[in-house]
Amino acid sequence: MYLFRFTLLCSLLLLSACKTTPTSSTPTQAKTPEPIVTANPDKTVSTQRRPSIDEQTEDVWQRIRSQLTFAPSAHESVQARVDWYLSHPNYMHVISERAAPFLLYVVEQVERRGLPIELALMPLIESDFDTTAYSHKHASGLWQLTPLIAKHYGVKITPWYDGRQDIVDATNAALDFLSYLHKRFDGNWYHAIAAYNTGEGRVSQAIKFNKQRGKSTHFFDLPLPKQTRHYVPKLLAAAQLLRKQQMEFPKIPNHTAIAVLPLEQGVILNTDKAWRKLQTLNPGYTRFPALLDGPDHIVVPALQAQQWQDYVAKLPAMPSDQWQHYTIKKGDSLSVIAQRHTLTVSQLKTFNQLKSNNIKIGDTLLLPILADKQMDYTVRAGDSLWRIAKHFNISVHEIKKWNALSKDVLQVGDTLKLYLSKT
């Protein structure tokens, strides 16, 4: 009996130690319940969840905080990243500004699938919530999808459009991929997230390596690349800071900021000033204001949804002053014409409603006018993106976007594609 009481007492003490200690909060934050967490690193998500407070909280960050389920970690790599965040107090201000249009959408998609809410923080780790981010490994967008993964999950990538930068398609693909990895690694989210960063093969090999040597297969014990060893801790540190409210996460209103509307056909905007915000919300279109060859939807500010629908309904039918006539000449083919105008044959056929590849000399095709001049520029000694942009009266951002550049470094002899306008 004494042994039973002693064992019961130890169990109660252990359970008490696993609970998170509520931190002090302001009166407005006191309504937010403390998240339930689990302490087992191999079972990173608790089976229990608190009732949703989606409609109660006014801040998306607090909506995330109320649903955090990953276990707090005292591992030195996590604490090192916590210290880094705390030493850069303006970092979350930049993140919140970039994330404001998109974070709620990401949160809603994660919730809809019943996935751990921590996954909504991954764009913070992947791209600092920069929709146009490129990496040296050719990954792109908020979720830093590689071309291979993106295309595997049905994301469209063409000379006119890169769906990895589209909030809808990229989020769907990223969450599909993470769900697959979670199943692939037997429900271990740390392993799945690590595999998202470095590839499932490397994580599988690391697990196998440790198993063969009788070592732990916890994430922190796996022999993984340095970048990946820091990747998961970055996510855990951000979640920890949010959970304990150790630094300010500037408020992002918990109400719809964007509307995803159907887009039945391509559009070339003729009022750039009125719809300039669309470039920020739809960065996948590489030749803005041409919204061509993209998905069957468009993202607009929620308050402009009706205005956009009215605008699209009144667009002039093709042709318009945004299209040019091209007369087919001897030796022409759809592939030759398409290549000359940076199109695909499929796009060219779509614009002209062609059902076959057969064309005749003297027939007329419609081609979009997106620039007064298209040119290939060869990088010379002394060139920089800034100098080239200034010379041609374009922006560095446009040059990088047109050429999928992740860095500002150029090599003599490189060829850059430029789209120039008279204005």
N, C-alpha and C positions, 0 to 999 in steps of 0.2 A: 504493500500500500504506500509506503514511504517513497519507494522508487517511482511508483506511478505518479504521485503528487509532484515529485521533483521533475519528472519528465514533462508533465503538463505545464509546470511553471516555466521551464526553459522554452517550451514551444510558444507560450504567450509572450515572453520577452522577445523572442526572435521575430514574431509577427509584428510586435510593436515597433521594433527597430526598422522594419521594412517600410513602414508608412512614411510618406513625405511630411515634413513639418511645414505647416502653413506659414507663409511669410507675411510680414506686415504689409498692409495695402491701404490705399486711399479709400475714402467712403464710396466713391463710384466703382472701385474695383472689388469691393467687399462682396458684391453680389455674385461674382464669378467663382464657382466652386473649384476647390483644389482638384486637379486631375488625379485619376486613379492610375497607378503604374504597377509594373511588376518588376521584380529584381533579378529574374533569371535571364542572363544574356542570350541563352539559346531559345527562349520563348519571349520574344521582345514585345509582344502585344498581349495585354490582359484580356481575358474572356469577358470581363465586366466593363461596362461603359456607363457613365453618368447620363441622365436624360439630356437630350439636346437642348441647348439654350440659344439656338440659331436666331430666334426671333427676339431674344431678350438683350443680347449684347449689341452694342453700337459699333464695335470695333472688330475687324476681321482678325487681327492678331489675337485678341482675347477669345474669339470664336475658336481659333486653333488651340490656344492655351487650354481651354476647357476640355479638349478631347485628347490631349497628349497621353500616349500609352507606353512609349519606350521607357525602359528603366533608367533612372539617373545613374551616371557612371562617375566614379572617382578616379578613373584611369588617368595617368599623367598626360597622355596625349589629348584627352578631352579637356583637362584642366588648363593645359597650355593654350588651347584654342579659346577657351573662355577668357583667359588673361589677354589674349590678342584682341578679342572683341572689345573688352573693357578698356583697353588702351587706345581704341579707335572709336570714340563715342559718336562720331558723325557718320560712321559706316551705315548704321541702320536708318539714318535719315535719308541717305542716298538710295538705299534699298527700298524704303517705303515709297519714295517718290516714283521710282521706276515700276514698282509692283502695283501701285494704286489701281491702274485700270484692269489688271489681270488676276490679282491674288484671289479675289472672291470666286472668280470662275474656276480657278484651279482647285480651291477648297471644295467647291460644290461637286466637282467631278470626282475627287477623292472620296468624299462622303457618299456620293451616289453608288460607288462601287464597294463601299464598306471596307476600304483600305485604311491603314493607320494614317492619321492626319499628319504625321511627321513628313510624309511624302510630299505634302504641299510646300515644304520648306526646301525641297531639293533644287528648284531653280535658283534659290539664293546661293547654294553651294556650287551649282554647275556654272552659272553665268552671271551671278550678281544681278539677276533679273534684267539682263540686257537682251532684248529680243533679237538684236542683230549680231550678237557675239559669234565670232568664228574662232576655232582653235587650230593649232598647227596640225592636228590630226584630221582636219576637215570636218569637225563636228560643228553644228550651227544651232542657233536659237536658244530660247530659255532653257530647254532640256538638253542642249548639246547633243543632238542626235547625229550619228554618223550617216553618210549616204546609204550604207548597207542596211543598217537597222531601220532607217526611215522607210526605204523602199520595201523592206520585208513586211512592214506594218501598213503599207498602202499610202504612204505619204508621197505626194507628187513633187518631183523636182525636174524643172525644165529650164531652158534659157530665160524664160519669162517669169518663172515663179518657183520659189523654194518653200515648200510647205513646212519645212522644219522650223520656220520662223512664224508660222501661223499658230495662234494660241489654241485653236480648236483641234486641228489635225495633229499638231505636235504633242499636245497634252494626251490625247487619245493614244497615240503611239507609245509615248513614254510609260503611261500607266499599263498598257497592254504588255509591254516588255517587262516592267517590274512585276506584274502579276505572274507572268511566265517564270521569271527568275525565282520568285518566292516559292512556287510549286517545285521548280527544279531543285532547289536547295532545301526541300523538306520543311518548309515553313519557317526558315530562319531568315528574318529580315535583314540582319547585319550582313550575312553572306550574300543575299540578293542585291543589296545596295552596293556592296563592294564589287560584285560582278557587273553591275550597271556601269561602274567606273572603269574597270580593268578587263572585263570579259569573263564569261563563265568558265572558260577553259583554265585560266590562271587560278581562279578560286578553287575549282575542282581539284587541280593539281596540288594546290597548297593543302587542302583538306586531306587528300590522299597521302601526301608526304608526312603529315603529322600523325595520321592514323597508323601508318606503317612503323612509326617509331614510338608508338604508344603515348603520343603527346596530345594535349588538349586541342580541340578543333574550334574553340571559341575564336571569334574574329580577332581579338587582340593577340592571340598566340600564333596566328597564321603567318608564314613567311611570304608576305605580299610585297609588291613594289611600294616604294616610299610614298608616292602620291596617293595610293589607295589606303595605306596605313593611316594617312592623315584625313582621308576623305570622309569616312564614317564618323570619326571624332568631330569633324567640323559640323556635321548635321546634329550630332548629340549635344554639342556645345551650344548651338543656336537654340535648340529645344530647351536646354537647361536654363539658359538666360531668360527665355520667355516664361518658362514654368515658374522660376523663382523671382521673376521681375527684377533682375539684377541690373538691367539697363533699359533705356527708353526705346520702345518700338513705336515710332510716331503713328498715331491713329490713322487707320484706313477705314473709312465708313463702310459698315456692313449692309450696304444696299447696292443694287445692281448699277454698275458703272457702264457696262457695255451691253449691246444687243447683237446677237448673231442672227442675221437675216438671210433669207435665200437670195442667191444671185444666179439667175437663170442663164445669163449670157454675159460675155465680156463687155466691159465698159471702159471708155477713155474719158476721163473727167474733163469737162470744159470749164469748170469753175474751181481752179486749184485753191484759191484763197478760201472759198467756202468750205471745202472739204479737206483742208490740209491735215486735220487730225487723223484722217483715214490712213495716211502714210505711217503714222506711229502705231495705229491699231492693226494695220495689215502690212507689216514689214516684209512679208514674203514676196510681194510684187517688186521685182527688181527694176522695172522700168516705169515706175510711178510717174505720171498719173494714168498709165495704161494698166487697167485691172483685167488682164487677159491671161487665159490658160490657167486660171487658178481653180479653187474648189467651187462647190455649188453654194457657197455662203460668203458673207462679208461681215466684218465686225465694225460696228458704228457706235458712237456715243449713245447711251440709252436715251438721252433726252432728244436726240436727233433722229430717232427711228422712223417716225412718221414723215419727217422732212425728207429723209433719204428715199423712202418708198415713193413719195410724190415726185422726187427728182428723177428716179429711174423710170417711172411711168411716162415722163415727158421727154425722155431722151430721143433725139432724132434717129430715124432708122438709117442704117447704112445705105449708101455712102454719105458721108458728111465731110466737113472740112478737116476732120481728123483722119481721113483715109485718102489714099492716093490710088490712081488708076495705073496699072502696069499692062502694057501691051505685049503679048507673047511674041517672041522672035524666034527665028530659025536657030536650032540648037538648044533651045530652052527645054527644061523639064521641071516638074514640081520640085524635085530635090535640088536642082541647080538654083532655082529662084528662091527657095526656102533658105538655103545656105547663105545666099548673097544678102538676105535681109534678116539674118539671125532668127529664123523661124524653123519649126519642124514642118514636115510635110503634112502631118496631122493638123497642125494649127492652120496652115495655109488652106487646107481643104475645108476646115470648119468655117473660116472667115468667108469663104466663097461658096459654101454649101455644095461642094463637089462630092459625088458619090464614087468616083473612080480617079485614077491617076492620069487619065487621058486628057490632054489639052491640045489646042490647035493654034497654029500661027495666026495672029490677028485677033484672037480672043483677048478679052480684058479681065484682069484679076484685080481684086481689091487688096491693098496692103496698108497696114496701119502706119501713120506718120508719128514717130515717137521722138525724132530728133532731126534737125536740119542736116546733120552730118554725123556719120558713124565712121570711126577710124581706129586703126591699130597703131598705138604709139610705142616705139621702141625706147626703152630706158637708156639714157646716156650717162656718162661720167658726170658727177655733180648733181644729178637729179635727185629729187625727193618727192614724196607725195604732195607735200605742201607747195613746192615750186611748180609742179605739174598742174595742180589744182588752180593755183593763182594764175598761171599762164593761160589756161583755157577757160577761166571764169566758171569753174565748177567746184564742188566741195571734196575734201579728202574722203568724207564718208561715202559719197557717191562712187568714187573710184574704187574704194575697198569693196563696196557692195557689188558693183558690176563685175569685179574680178575675184570675188570671194577671198579677199586677203584678210588674214588674221593678225598680221603685224604691219608696221609701217616701213619695214626694211625692204629695199628694192635691190635687185642685182642688175648690173649693166648687161644689156642684151635682152632683159625680160620684155615681154610684149603686154601692153595694157589695152583693153578695149574701152574706148571712150565714146560717149554719146553727147554731141554738142548741139547747142541751140543758138539761134541768132539773138535771142533776148537775154 
